[in-house]
Amino acid sequence: MAFPAYNTNGNSGSAETAGGPVTCSACGCRLQHAADLNGWLHFSPMAGRDARGCSVSCADEVHDARGHALSR
């Protein structure tokens, strides 16, 4: 594992958990934190598709910190 060559102790507001990035348990896509929704979303969802353009059923759903889609 490579460590950054600069000091990151003063950084705040990280979008990743201490264990690393949150990924979708269904499709493996990386999720981004959505504080206003109290959860995680697919990066740049486009009408049921993820950022790669793949059609995934959970692309527009809010996910928990373990990557599981939550029902609204």
Summary of the structure (lengths in Angstrom):
residues: 72
radius of gyration: 13.7
end to end distance: 37.8
largest distance: 42.0
contacts: 151
relative contact order: 0.21
helix: 4%
strand: 24%
